[in-house]
Structure formats: C-alpha cells, structure tokens
Amino acid sequence: MGNNNLVEANTAIGNSNGIVVFPTANNNAVRQNLAVGNPPIQQSNSVSTIPAGGGVDIWDQSPAGNNNSFAGNMCLTALNAPCPAFATSVVPRRPGI
C-alpha cells in the first residue's frame, strides 16, 4: 500500500496475507474490511515467513507516526493494527430458518 489511500469495504479471505500496510505507507485509512483466514488453514503450518507460521489478516508494517488509521475492520489476527475479539460461542438460530 502506498500513500493517501482509502481501503474500505473489501474482503480478503484465504491469502498468504490479508491487508498489508508497508513500512513507507503514509496517510492511509483502512476501514470496514473483512479479513479472515489469511493464510488459509491448509497453508498456515507450511509457511515460514515473518510473522512465524505465516501471514495475518491485517498487518501494519509502518512506524507509529505514519498517520495510518484502522477502524471497523473484522479480522481474527493482526500485527500493529486493532483486531476486535469475536465471541466463539454459537449464535442461536430460530427453528425453520
């Protein structure tokens, strides 16, 4: 990712890495994205890159002062970016639906 970008309402599933903000990136807004399963479970034990074990859903490689923002993203794993905690309980469904 370069500079002055808006990354919004995207889906990143089953890739080596999901959304990556590179070290030189400045003034980017990453919001309302769905990034899960990066890397896919079939690959996660065989990839030997940084971070250990493979990629992550959202990875901010830029320094803290680069003015990149993250808001409202849904992910399970992240480095240097917020990733909300999801409940692992089953969501009940109404019968017949």
DRENFI-636821 format. One record per atom (N, C-alpha, C): residue in three letters; x, y, z; atom name. Coordinates in pm, whole numbers, plus 50000, padded with zeros to 5 digits. Layout:
% residues N
<node titi="ala" c1="X" c2="Y" c3="Z" vexgu="CA"/>
...
END
This chain:
% residues 97
<node titi="met" c1="50085" c2="49883" c3="50000" vexgu="N"/>
<node titi="met" c1="50000" c2="50000" c3="50000" vexgu="CA"/>
<node titi="met" c1="50089" c2="50123" c3="50000" vexgu="C"/>
<node titi="gly" c1="50051" c2="50220" c3="49924" vexgu="N"/>
<node titi="gly" c1="50128" c2="50344" c3="49914" vexgu="CA"/>
<node titi="gly" c1="50078" c2="50450" c3="50008" vexgu="C"/>
<node titi="asn" c1="50057" c2="50571" c3="49959" vexgu="N"/>
<node titi="asn" c1="50019" c2="50686" c3="50040" vexgu="CA"/>
<node titi="asn" c1="49881" c2="50739" c3="50001" vexgu="C"/>
<node titi="asn" c1="49812" c2="50795" c3="50101" vexgu="N"/>
<node titi="asn" c1="49685" c2="50864" c3="50080" vexgu="CA"/>
<node titi="asn" c1="49578" c2="50776" c3="50016" vexgu="C"/>
<node titi="asn" c1="49565" c2="50654" c3="50065" vexgu="N"/>
<node titi="asn" c1="49466" c2="50560" c3="50012" vexgu="CA"/>
<node titi="asn" c1="49353" c2="50538" c3="50110" vexgu="C"/>
<node titi="leu" c1="49237" c2="50505" c3="50057" vexgu="N"/>
<node titi="leu" c1="49124" c2="50459" c3="50136" vexgu="CA"/>
<node titi="leu" c1="49099" c2="50314" c3="50098" vexgu="C"/>
<node titi="val" c1="49115" c2="50224" c3="50193" vexgu="N"/>
<node titi="val" c1="49089" c2="50081" c3="50173" vexgu="CA"/>
<node titi="val" c1="48963" c2="50051" c3="50252" vexgu="C"/>
<node titi="glu" c1="48851" c2="50038" c3="50183" vexgu="N"/>
<node titi="glu" c1="48721" c2="50032" c3="50251" vexgu="CA"/>
<node titi="glu" c1="48632" c2="49926" c3="50187" vexgu="C"/>
<node titi="ala" c1="48563" c2="49850" c3="50275" vexgu="N"/>
<node titi="ala" c1="48459" c2="49754" c3="50234" vexgu="CA"/>
<node titi="ala" c1="48511" c2="49647" c3="50138" vexgu="C"/>
<node titi="asn" c1="48629" c2="49592" c3="50171" vexgu="N"/>
<node titi="asn" c1="48687" c2="49484" c3="50092" vexgu="CA"/>
<node titi="asn" c1="48678" c2="49353" c3="50168" vexgu="C"/>
<node titi="thr" c1="48695" c2="49243" c3="50096" vexgu="N"/>
<node titi="thr" c1="48700" c2="49111" c3="50157" vexgu="CA"/>
<node titi="thr" c1="48833" c2="49046" c3="50118" vexgu="C"/>
<node titi="ala" c1="48908" c2="49002" c3="50221" vexgu="N"/>
<node titi="ala" c1="49035" c2="48933" c3="50198" vexgu="CA"/>
<node titi="ala" c1="49030" c2="48801" c3="50275" vexgu="C"/>
<node titi="ile" c1="49012" c2="48692" c3="50203" vexgu="N"/>
<node titi="ile" c1="48999" c2="48560" c3="50265" vexgu="CA"/>
<node titi="ile" c1="49087" c2="48460" c3="50190" vexgu="C"/>
<node titi="gly" c1="49165" c2="48381" c3="50267" vexgu="N"/>
<node titi="gly" c1="49241" c2="48272" c3="50209" vexgu="CA"/>
<node titi="gly" c1="49365" c2="48311" c3="50133" vexgu="C"/>
<node titi="asn" c1="49431" c2="48420" c3="50171" vexgu="N"/>
<node titi="asn" c1="49554" c2="48464" c3="50105" vexgu="CA"/>
<node titi="asn" c1="49674" c2="48442" c3="50198" vexgu="C"/>
<node titi="ser" c1="49795" c2="48455" c3="50145" vexgu="N"/>
<node titi="ser" c1="49914" c2="48444" c3="50230" vexgu="CA"/>
<node titi="ser" c1="49912" c2="48551" c3="50338" vexgu="C"/>
<node titi="asn" c1="49872" c2="48670" c3="50304" vexgu="N"/>
<node titi="asn" c1="49846" c2="48780" c3="50397" vexgu="CA"/>
<node titi="asn" c1="49717" c2="48845" c3="50353" vexgu="C"/>
<node titi="gly" c1="49646" c2="48906" c3="50446" vexgu="N"/>
<node titi="gly" c1="49522" c2="48975" c3="50413" vexgu="CA"/>
<node titi="gly" c1="49550" c2="49115" c3="50363" vexgu="C"/>
<node titi="ile" c1="49539" c2="49214" c3="50451" vexgu="N"/>
<node titi="ile" c1="49565" c2="49354" c3="50418" vexgu="CA"/>
<node titi="ile" c1="49698" c2="49391" c3="50479" vexgu="C"/>
<node titi="val" c1="49792" c2="49440" c3="50397" vexgu="N"/>
<node titi="val" c1="49925" c2="49475" c3="50443" vexgu="CA"/>
<node titi="val" c1="49952" c2="49622" c3="50415" vexgu="C"/>
<node titi="val" c1="49992" c2="49695" c3="50518" vexgu="N"/>
<node titi="val" c1="50034" c2="49834" c3="50504" vexgu="CA"/>
<node titi="val" c1="50187" c2="49833" c3="50515" vexgu="C"/>
<node titi="phe" c1="50255" c2="49869" c3="50407" vexgu="N"/>
<node titi="phe" c1="50401" c2="49860" c3="50401" vexgu="CA"/>
<node titi="phe" c1="50470" c2="49969" c3="50483" vexgu="C"/>
<node titi="pro" c1="50598" c2="49951" c3="50518" vexgu="N"/>
<node titi="pro" c1="50668" c2="50043" c3="50608" vexgu="CA"/>
<node titi="pro" c1="50668" c2="50189" c3="50565" vexgu="C"/>
<node titi="thr" c1="50670" c2="50218" c3="50436" vexgu="N"/>
<node titi="thr" c1="50676" c2="50357" c3="50390" vexgu="CA"/>
<node titi="thr" c1="50539" c2="50419" c3="50367" vexgu="C"/>
<node titi="ala" c1="50431" c2="50346" c3="50392" vexgu="N"/>
<node titi="ala" c1="50296" c2="50396" c3="50367" vexgu="CA"/>
<node titi="ala" c1="50259" c2="50507" c3="50465" vexgu="C"/>
<node titi="asn" c1="50196" c2="50613" c3="50414" vexgu="N"/>
<node titi="asn" c1="50154" c2="50728" c3="50495" vexgu="CA"/>
<node titi="asn" c1="50010" c2="50766" c3="50465" vexgu="C"/>
<node titi="asn" c1="49941" c2="50816" c3="50566" vexgu="N"/>
<node titi="asn" c1="49809" c2="50878" c3="50549" vexgu="CA"/>
<node titi="asn" c1="49706" c2="50788" c3="50481" vexgu="C"/>
<node titi="asn" c1="49697" c2="50664" c3="50526" vexgu="N"/>
<node titi="asn" c1="49600" c2="50569" c3="50471" vexgu="CA"/>
<node titi="asn" c1="49491" c2="50542" c3="50573" vexgu="C"/>
<node titi="ala" c1="49370" c2="50519" c3="50525" vexgu="N"/>
<node titi="ala" c1="49258" c2="50480" c3="50610" vexgu="CA"/>
<node titi="ala" c1="49214" c2="50340" c3="50568" vexgu="C"/>
<node titi="val" c1="49219" c2="50246" c3="50663" vexgu="N"/>
<node titi="val" c1="49178" c2="50108" c3="50639" vexgu="CA"/>
<node titi="val" c1="49055" c2="50085" c3="50726" vexgu="C"/>
<node titi="arg" c1="48937" c2="50073" c3="50664" vexgu="N"/>
<node titi="arg" c1="48816" c2="50065" c3="50745" vexgu="CA"/>
<node titi="arg" c1="48708" c2="49979" c3="50681" vexgu="C"/>
<node titi="gln" c1="48629" c2="49918" c3="50768" vexgu="N"/>
<node titi="gln" c1="48512" c2="49838" c3="50730" vexgu="CA"/>
<node titi="gln" c1="48546" c2="49725" c3="50633" vexgu="C"/>
<node titi="asn" c1="48661" c2="49660" c3="50655" vexgu="N"/>
<node titi="asn" c1="48702" c2="49546" c3="50573" vexgu="CA"/>
<node titi="asn" c1="48680" c2="49415" c3="50648" vexgu="C"/>
<node titi="leu" c1="48660" c2="49309" c3="50574" vexgu="N"/>
<node titi="leu" c1="48652" c2="49174" c3="50630" vexgu="CA"/>
<node titi="leu" c1="48777" c2="49101" c3="50586" vexgu="C"/>
<node titi="ala" c1="48862" c2="49065" c3="50682" vexgu="N"/>
<node titi="ala" c1="48987" c2="48993" c3="50651" vexgu="CA"/>
<node titi="ala" c1="48999" c2="48878" c3="50749" vexgu="C"/>
<node titi="val" c1="48975" c2="48757" c3="50704" vexgu="N"/>
<node titi="val" c1="48983" c2="48638" c3="50789" vexgu="CA"/>
<node titi="val" c1="49043" c2="48523" c3="50709" vexgu="C"/>
<node titi="gly" c1="49106" c2="48429" c3="50781" vexgu="N"/>
<node titi="gly" c1="49160" c2="48311" c3="50716" vexgu="CA"/>
<node titi="gly" c1="49281" c2="48337" c3="50629" vexgu="C"/>
<node titi="asn" c1="49366" c2="48429" c3="50672" vexgu="N"/>
<node titi="asn" c1="49487" c2="48462" c3="50598" vexgu="CA"/>
<node titi="asn" c1="49608" c2="48429" c3="50683" vexgu="C"/>
<node titi="pro" c1="49685" c2="48327" c3="50653" vexgu="N"/>
<node titi="pro" c1="49669" c2="48235" c3="50542" vexgu="CA"/>
<node titi="pro" c1="49561" c2="48132" c3="50570" vexgu="C"/>
<node titi="pro" c1="49516" c2="48062" c3="50467" vexgu="N"/>
<node titi="pro" c1="49417" c2="47957" c3="50489" vexgu="CA"/>
<node titi="pro" c1="49477" c2="47847" c3="50575" vexgu="C"/>
<node titi="ile" c1="49394" c2="47776" c3="50648" vexgu="N"/>
<node titi="ile" c1="49441" c2="47673" c3="50742" vexgu="CA"/>
<node titi="ile" c1="49526" c2="47567" c3="50673" vexgu="C"/>
<node titi="gln" c1="49500" c2="47538" c3="50546" vexgu="N"/>
<node titi="gln" c1="49579" c2="47438" c3="50476" vexgu="CA"/>
<node titi="gln" c1="49724" c2="47481" c3="50460" vexgu="C"/>
<node titi="gln" c1="49750" c2="47610" c3="50465" vexgu="N"/>
<node titi="gln" c1="49882" c2="47665" c3="50439" vexgu="CA"/>
<node titi="gln" c1="49953" c2="47709" c3="50566" vexgu="C"/>
<node titi="ser" c1="49882" c2="47736" c3="50672" vexgu="N"/>
<node titi="ser" c1="49940" c2="47805" c3="50787" vexgu="CA"/>
<node titi="ser" c1="50057" c2="47732" c3="50852" vexgu="C"/>
<node titi="asn" c1="50060" c2="47601" c3="50850" vexgu="N"/>
<node titi="asn" c1="50171" c2="47529" c3="50910" vexgu="CA"/>
<node titi="asn" c1="50289" c2="47512" c3="50817" vexgu="C"/>
<node titi="ser" c1="50272" c2="47541" c3="50689" vexgu="N"/>
<node titi="ser" c1="50380" c2="47520" c3="50595" vexgu="CA"/>
<node titi="ser" c1="50448" c2="47648" c3="50550" vexgu="C"/>
<node titi="val" c1="50400" c2="47764" c3="50590" vexgu="N"/>
<node titi="val" c1="50459" c2="47891" c3="50550" vexgu="CA"/>
<node titi="val" c1="50557" c2="47934" c3="50657" vexgu="C"/>
<node titi="ser" c1="50679" c2="47966" c3="50617" vexgu="N"/>
<node titi="ser" c1="50782" c2="48001" c3="50716" vexgu="CA"/>
<node titi="ser" c1="50827" c2="48146" c3="50701" vexgu="C"/>
<node titi="thr" c1="50734" c2="48238" c3="50688" vexgu="N"/>
<node titi="thr" c1="50768" c2="48380" c3="50674" vexgu="CA"/>
<node titi="thr" c1="50744" c2="48452" c3="50806" vexgu="C"/>
<node titi="ile" c1="50782" c2="48576" c3="50812" vexgu="N"/>
<node titi="ile" c1="50755" c2="48659" c3="50929" vexgu="CA"/>
<node titi="ile" c1="50614" c2="48712" c3="50912" vexgu="C"/>
<node titi="pro" c1="50528" c2="48709" c3="51007" vexgu="N"/>
<node titi="pro" c1="50546" c2="48654" c3="51141" vexgu="CA"/>
<node titi="pro" c1="50553" c2="48501" c3="51137" vexgu="C"/>
<node titi="ala" c1="50605" c2="48445" c3="51243" vexgu="N"/>
<node titi="ala" c1="50626" c2="48300" c3="51248" vexgu="CA"/>
<node titi="ala" c1="50496" c2="48226" c3="51218" vexgu="C"/>
<node titi="gly" c1="50503" c2="48128" c3="51131" vexgu="N"/>
<node titi="gly" c1="50386" c2="48048" c3="51099" vexgu="CA"/>
<node titi="gly" c1="50305" c2="48100" c3="50982" vexgu="C"/>
<node titi="gly" c1="50342" c2="48213" c3="50925" vexgu="N"/>
<node titi="gly" c1="50270" c2="48262" c3="50808" vexgu="CA"/>
<node titi="gly" c1="50219" c2="48403" c3="50824" vexgu="C"/>
<node titi="gly" c1="50119" c2="48437" c3="50747" vexgu="N"/>
<node titi="gly" c1="50068" c2="48572" c3="50742" vexgu="CA"/>
<node titi="gly" c1="49963" c2="48599" c3="50848" vexgu="C"/>
<node titi="val" c1="49904" c2="48716" c3="50837" vexgu="N"/>
<node titi="val" c1="49797" c2="48759" c3="50927" vexgu="CA"/>
<node titi="val" c1="49688" c2="48826" c3="50846" vexgu="C"/>
<node titi="asp" c1="49576" c2="48850" c3="50910" vexgu="N"/>
<node titi="asp" c1="49464" c2="48914" c3="50841" vexgu="CA"/>
<node titi="asp" c1="49491" c2="49061" c3="50810" vexgu="C"/>
<node titi="ile" c1="49541" c2="49136" c3="50909" vexgu="N"/>
<node titi="ile" c1="49578" c2="49277" c3="50888" vexgu="CA"/>
<node titi="ile" c1="49716" c2="49299" c3="50948" vexgu="C"/>
<node titi="trp" c1="49808" c2="49353" c3="50869" vexgu="N"/>
<node titi="trp" c1="49946" c2="49371" c3="50913" vexgu="CA"/>
<node titi="trp" c1="49991" c2="49513" c3="50880" vexgu="C"/>
<node titi="asp" c1="50012" c2="49593" c3="50984" vexgu="N"/>
<node titi="asp" c1="50061" c2="49729" c3="50967" vexgu="CA"/>
<node titi="asp" c1="50211" c2="49729" c3="50992" vexgu="C"/>
<node titi="gln" c1="50290" c2="49740" c3="50886" vexgu="N"/>
<node titi="gln" c1="50436" c2="49741" c3="50896" vexgu="CA"/>
<node titi="gln" c1="50491" c2="49881" c3="50912" vexgu="C"/>
<node titi="ser" c1="50409" c2="49983" c3="50906" vexgu="N"/>
<node titi="ser" c1="50457" c2="50122" c3="50910" vexgu="CA"/>
<node titi="ser" c1="50485" c2="50167" c3="51053" vexgu="C"/>
<node titi="pro" c1="50575" c2="50265" c3="51070" vexgu="N"/>
<node titi="pro" c1="50601" c2="50321" c3="51203" vexgu="CA"/>
<node titi="pro" c1="50478" c2="50394" c3="51257" vexgu="C"/>
<node titi="ala" c1="50474" c2="50410" c3="51386" vexgu="N"/>
<node titi="ala" c1="50357" c2="50471" c3="51452" vexgu="CA"/>
<node titi="ala" c1="50323" c2="50610" c3="51400" vexgu="C"/>
<node titi="gly" c1="50419" c2="50690" c3="51361" vexgu="N"/>
<node titi="gly" c1="50394" c2="50827" c3="51318" vexgu="CA"/>
<node titi="gly" c1="50353" c2="50843" c3="51173" vexgu="C"/>
<node titi="asn" c1="50323" c2="50735" c3="51102" vexgu="N"/>
<node titi="asn" c1="50291" c2="50745" c3="50959" vexgu="CA"/>
<node titi="asn" c1="50145" c2="50780" c3="50930" vexgu="C"/>
<node titi="asn" c1="50066" c2="50805" c3="51034" vexgu="N"/>
<node titi="asn" c1="49929" c2="50853" c3="51019" vexgu="CA"/>
<node titi="asn" c1="49839" c2="50758" c3="50940" vexgu="C"/>
<node titi="asn" c1="49855" c2="50628" c3="50963" vexgu="N"/>
<node titi="asn" c1="49763" c2="50530" c3="50906" vexgu="CA"/>
<node titi="asn" c1="49659" c2="50497" c3="51012" vexgu="C"/>
<node titi="ser" c1="49532" c2="50487" c3="50969" vexgu="N"/>
<node titi="ser" c1="49426" c2="50460" c3="51066" vexgu="CA"/>
<node titi="ser" c1="49350" c2="50333" c3="51029" vexgu="C"/>
<node titi="phe" c1="49299" c2="50266" c3="51133" vexgu="N"/>
<node titi="phe" c1="49224" c2="50142" c3="51118" vexgu="CA"/>
<node titi="phe" c1="49096" c2="50155" c3="51199" vexgu="C"/>
<node titi="ala" c1="48981" c2="50128" c3="51135" vexgu="N"/>
<node titi="ala" c1="48854" c2="50140" c3="51206" vexgu="CA"/>
<node titi="ala" c1="48751" c2="50044" c3="51149" vexgu="C"/>
<node titi="gly" c1="48681" c2="49973" c3="51236" vexgu="N"/>
<node titi="gly" c1="48568" c2="49892" c3="51197" vexgu="CA"/>
<node titi="gly" c1="48601" c2="49769" c3="51114" vexgu="C"/>
<node titi="asn" c1="48725" c2="49725" c3="51115" vexgu="N"/>
<node titi="asn" c1="48762" c2="49606" c3="51039" vexgu="CA"/>
<node titi="asn" c1="48726" c2="49481" c3="51116" vexgu="C"/>
<node titi="met" c1="48691" c2="49374" c3="51045" vexgu="N"/>
<node titi="met" c1="48664" c2="49245" c3="51108" vexgu="CA"/>
<node titi="met" c1="48777" c2="49151" c3="51071" vexgu="C"/>
<node titi="cys" c1="48850" c2="49102" c3="51173" vexgu="N"/>
<node titi="cys" c1="48962" c2="49014" c3="51148" vexgu="CA"/>
<node titi="cys" c1="48980" c2="48923" c3="51270" vexgu="C"/>
<node titi="leu" c1="49060" c2="48819" c3="51252" vexgu="N"/>
<node titi="leu" c1="49092" c2="48730" c3="51364" vexgu="CA"/>
<node titi="leu" c1="49235" c2="48748" c3="51411" vexgu="C"/>
<node titi="thr" c1="49326" c2="48786" c3="51321" vexgu="N"/>
<node titi="thr" c1="49466" c2="48807" c3="51358" vexgu="CA"/>
<node titi="thr" c1="49515" c2="48939" c3="51300" vexgu="C"/>
<node titi="ala" c1="49601" c2="49008" c3="51374" vexgu="N"/>
<node titi="ala" c1="49657" c2="49134" c3="51327" vexgu="CA"/>
<node titi="ala" c1="49789" c2="49161" c3="51396" vexgu="C"/>
<node titi="leu" c1="49876" c2="49236" c3="51329" vexgu="N"/>
<node titi="leu" c1="50000" c2="49285" c3="51386" vexgu="CA"/>
<node titi="leu" c1="50002" c2="49436" c3="51372" vexgu="C"/>
<node titi="asn" c1="50018" c2="49506" c3="51483" vexgu="N"/>
<node titi="asn" c1="50025" c2="49652" c3="51488" vexgu="CA"/>
<node titi="asn" c1="49899" c2="49720" c3="51436" vexgu="C"/>
<node titi="ala" c1="49788" c2="49651" c3="51439" vexgu="N"/>
<node titi="ala" c1="49659" c2="49706" c3="51397" vexgu="CA"/>
<node titi="ala" c1="49552" c2="49646" c3="51487" vexgu="C"/>
<node titi="pro" c1="49446" c2="49721" c3="51516" vexgu="N"/>
<node titi="pro" c1="49341" c2="49666" c3="51602" vexgu="CA"/>
<node titi="pro" c1="49263" c2="49555" c3="51533" vexgu="C"/>
<node titi="cys" c1="49231" c2="49456" c3="51611" vexgu="N"/>
<node titi="cys" c1="49153" c2="49343" c3="51561" vexgu="CA"/>
<node titi="cys" c1="49055" c2="49308" c3="51673" vexgu="C"/>
<node titi="pro" c1="48925" c2="49328" c3="51652" vexgu="N"/>
<node titi="pro" c1="48830" c2="49305" c3="51760" vexgu="CA"/>
<node titi="pro" c1="48824" c2="49158" c3="51801" vexgu="C"/>
<node titi="ala" c1="48793" c2="49137" c3="51926" vexgu="N"/>
<node titi="ala" c1="48777" c2="49000" c3="51977" vexgu="CA"/>
<node titi="ala" c1="48636" c2="48952" c3="51944" vexgu="C"/>
<node titi="phe" c1="48627" c2="48838" c3="51880" vexgu="N"/>
<node titi="phe" c1="48497" c2="48781" c3="51846" vexgu="CA"/>
<node titi="phe" c1="48463" c2="48672" c3="51945" vexgu="C"/>
<node titi="ala" c1="48338" c2="48663" c3="51981" vexgu="N"/>
<node titi="ala" c1="48293" c2="48555" c3="52068" vexgu="CA"/>
<node titi="ala" c1="48297" c2="48424" c3="51990" vexgu="C"/>
<node titi="thr" c1="48339" c2="48320" c3="52056" vexgu="N"/>
<node titi="thr" c1="48346" c2="48191" c3="51989" vexgu="CA"/>
<node titi="thr" c1="48223" c2="48105" c3="52015" vexgu="C"/>
<node titi="ser" c1="48126" c2="48159" c3="52085" vexgu="N"/>
<node titi="ser" c1="48005" c2="48083" c3="52114" vexgu="CA"/>
<node titi="ser" c1="47917" c2="48074" c3="51990" vexgu="C"/>
<node titi="val" c1="47833" c2="47976" c3="51990" vexgu="N"/>
<node titi="val" c1="47742" c2="47956" c3="51878" vexgu="CA"/>
<node titi="val" c1="47629" c2="48058" c3="51886" vexgu="C"/>
<node titi="val" c1="47595" c2="48116" c3="51773" vexgu="N"/>
<node titi="val" c1="47483" c2="48209" c3="51767" vexgu="CA"/>
<node titi="val" c1="47357" c2="48128" c3="51746" vexgu="C"/>
<node titi="pro" c1="47259" c2="48139" c3="51836" vexgu="N"/>
<node titi="pro" c1="47137" c2="48059" c3="51820" vexgu="CA"/>
<node titi="pro" c1="47056" c2="48103" c3="51699" vexgu="C"/>
<node titi="arg" c1="46994" c2="48008" c3="51635" vexgu="N"/>
<node titi="arg" c1="46908" c2="48036" c3="51520" vexgu="CA"/>
<node titi="arg" c1="46766" c2="47996" c3="51553" vexgu="C"/>
<node titi="arg" c1="46674" c2="48065" c3="51492" vexgu="N"/>
<node titi="arg" c1="46533" c2="48029" c3="51510" vexgu="CA"/>
<node titi="arg" c1="46502" c2="47905" c3="51429" vexgu="C"/>
<node titi="pro" c1="46420" c2="47817" c3="51482" vexgu="N"/>
<node titi="pro" c1="46382" c2="47697" c3="51406" vexgu="CA"/>
<node titi="pro" c1="46316" c2="47734" c3="51274" vexgu="C"/>
<node titi="gly" c1="46345" c2="47660" c3="51171" vexgu="N"/>
<node titi="gly" c1="46283" c2="47683" c3="51042" vexgu="CA"/>
<node titi="gly" c1="46354" c2="47785" c3="50955" vexgu="C"/>
<node titi="ile" c1="46464" c2="47839" c3="51004" vexgu="N"/>
<node titi="ile" c1="46536" c2="47939" c3="50922" vexgu="CA"/>
<node titi="ile" c1="46667" c2="47881" c3="50876" vexgu="C"/>
END
